[in-house]
Amino acid sequence: MTTSTPPAVALDGIWKRFPGVIANHDVTLSVDRGTIHAIVGENGAGKSTLMKTLYGMHRPDAGTVAVNGTDMHMKSPADAIAAGIGMVHQHFMLADNFSVLENIILGSEPAHRGVIDAASARADLTELMRTVGVTLDLDTPVSELGVGERQRVEILKVLYRGADIVILDEPTAVLVPEEVDELFATLRRLVNDGTTVIFISHKLDEVLQVSDAITVMRQGTTVASVAPADIDRAGLAELMVGSELPTPGGRTTDIGETERLTVANLSVVGADGRLVVEDATFAVRAGEIVGIAGVEGNGQYELCTAIIGLRPATGTVIVDGDDISTASVRDRHDAGVAYIPFDRHREALMLNSSLWENGLLGREASPELSTGPLVNIGAARSSTRDIIDRFGVLTPNETVPAFALSGGNQQKLVVGRSMITEPAVLIAAHPTRGIDVGAQAAVWAELRDARDAGCAILLVSADLDELIGLSDTLLVMFDGRIAAEVDPDDVSPAILGGYMTGATTGAAS
């Protein structure tokens, strides 16, 4: 008599309610051991809520959770960790001022007579990195790591705690192709050693490339389970949103002659005294999208935050003929500069505050929303409802706290807040990060409409298809410098990746 091996994870009839929202209803999910199982769905489909329930961050209102054939009643992430489950969140949970080693062992420090045994931890981590095929300097502060390296730290952190079921929430959201390939190679090594990986993503090509099985969620429940060999990208999109996949290209107007944003000889010095942006010079004309490609950590963040006045810089920034190089952030905003930040949690949202309060950020002094020092709450709420309606933010109303929204719906609120002011210049960093294909199409349409209306857009994105499809001109940043200018009509993601990593140099315009 033979007995079948129970699945690594079996969720049956899961329900989870929040005030005004049913996040999960009657969800069923089975994940085989030693596989990569992808979960896809629109923003607000319930994917992250389901995984947080598995990880012990939420308790289900109904249904059962079984791990390796054993029913579990997890009350906290500590219970999940004890059951061999680890989760790498979309927004990394690392202490920037701690080293790689300190971040990995934090909360699970080996000790001898009350003293942390750093030598033992170092030996264990060195062996773990060898097994997984990851190389990191354990003494480097996390603040000095790029996003791909930070992600590897998070993966090592859950493996160090003994996880054999690893949940990854949007792990490739801001990774460039080379980093994605490295991540997938790491995941395959883990699976070959018996680890089970659950992979939440909106990037359907990647899901088809790396997964062994795919579960589709829609409106809080599971609607299909398919094998990658039995479906294509268009079929997955239709299961998710009921429509064909969007494309980022398309232009209905000509680029104007007027330079709306002019950046000349802009340089930024980092905290360590090193030039992190060196002599950046470029212009964005009315009705033009200039894309910036680059591996994370090559100066894109510092360039954008210097343009909007968040960090000191030398050089010149001109908007519509006015030199704003020494202007405050507010004055630059009043001059028509809007910003979609790189990280919505760290830079864009007050997570415990209501949506209308978040919708007001940066616009507090607007005559339409305030009278003198007093905010017009009614006007602020009405304006936020406009953002919710126009950008398809899934929420019961504008009084819901920002943390109650899915990551994709948070992103739509941030994008809408920046674009509803109809700015002269828009600095857009990863505008479609973590949003589903339907919402992605809506944001692309908004960007194209703003461009066609004469807005000058500086676009930073890790999605190379998005950069190539939307941009009229593409700049590549490498080691703090603008290393190349390429024509989007004549470049592929593979070629662009060569410029981004420094393997290819020079101009190709």
C-alpha positions, 0 to 999 in steps of 0.5 A: 500500500502506498501513501501520497505525500501531503502538500507542503501547504493546504488552505481550505475554505479560508475567509478573512474579513476586515471592516467594510471588506471581505478580503478572502472568501472560500479560498482553496490552495494546495502547494506541492512540496519542492515546487515554485507555486505562483499566485497571480491576480489583480490588486485587491484580489486577496493574494497578500492577505492570504499569504499573511494568513498563512504566515500568522499575521492574520487569523482566518475567520473560517477555514483550515490551514495545514502545513505538511499534512498537519492542521495549524492554528497559528497566532503569530509569525513566530508560530509560522516560523516554528512551522518552517514558514518564512516570508519576504515582504514586498517592502523589505524589513531590514535595519539600514544601520545594521550589517548584513550579518546583524540583520540576518541573525536579529531575533535569532542570535546564537549565544553562549553564556548570554553573549552573542556568538558572532563567530558561530553565526558567521560560520553558519551563514557562510555555509548557508550562502555556499549552499544557496549560491549567494555571495554577500559581505556579511560586514557591509551595512545594509544601507550600502546594498542595492535592492537585489542584494537586500532581497538576498539578505531577506531570503537568507534571513528566513532560511537561517531561521529554518524555513523550508516554505518561503513566501515571496511577495512581488520579489521582482518588482524593482529588479532589473533582468540580470537581478531577476535571473540571479533570483530565479537561479537561487530559487531553483537551487532552493527547490532542488534542495527541497524548499517550497517557494510561493511566489506572488507576482504581477509579471506574467512572463516571469511567472510562466518562466519560473513556476511549476504551478499557478493559482489565479485569484480574483475578487478575494477567491481562487478561480483557477489553478493551471500548469505553465505549460498549459497557458500563455501570458494572454490567457493568464491575463484574461483569467486575472482581469477578463481582458487582453494584455496592455502595451505601453506604446502609443503616441498621438502628438508631437514632441514640443520644442520647449524645454520644460525641464533642463538639468545641467552639470548636476552633481550629488555627494553621498554621505560617504563623500563620494559622488553619487551623481556626477555632472548629469546634463539633459533636458525634457521637452514639452510632450516628451517622456525621457526614461532613465534605465539603470541597475538600482544604486547607480544614482537614479534615486539621488538624481530624482530627489535632487531635482525635486529639492530633497537633497543638496546638489550642485549644478542647475535645474530649470523649469519652464525657464525659471532657475529653481536650483536653490528653491525649496521643495514647496517652491518647486512643487508650486513651480509645477514639479510633481513626484511619484516616489521610489518607495511608497511606504518610506516616502509617500504614505502615512500608513496609519492615516486616512486616504483623504489625509494621504491624498492631501500630502504636498497639496496642503497649501493649495487654495482649493484645499485650504483657507489660510492655515486651515485645511478644508476637510470637505474639499480634501475628502472630495479631491481624494474621492476624485483620485479614487474614482479616476485611478481605480483605487479599490476601497470602501471610502476615503476614510479608510487608513492607508495600511488597509489597502493592498500595495497596488492600490496604495500605489494607485493612490500615490500616482493619482495624487501626483498626477491630478495636479496636472504638473508641468514636470513629472518625476515618475519613479516606478509608477507601476510597481506592484500593480496588476496588468489592468491598473498598469494599463490605466497608469500608462494611459494617464502618463500618455495623456499627461505627455500629450497635454504637454507635460515633461515626464522623467521616468525611472523604472525597472520594467524595461518593456515599460521604459522602452514602450513609453519613452521617447528618449532613453538615458542609462545611468551607470556608476552615478553618470549618464553613460549612454543615450539610446533610441527606444525604437532601436533597443531591446531589453537585452541590449539595454541591460548591457548598457545598464551593467557597463558591459556596453558603453557609448551612445546608440542614438 
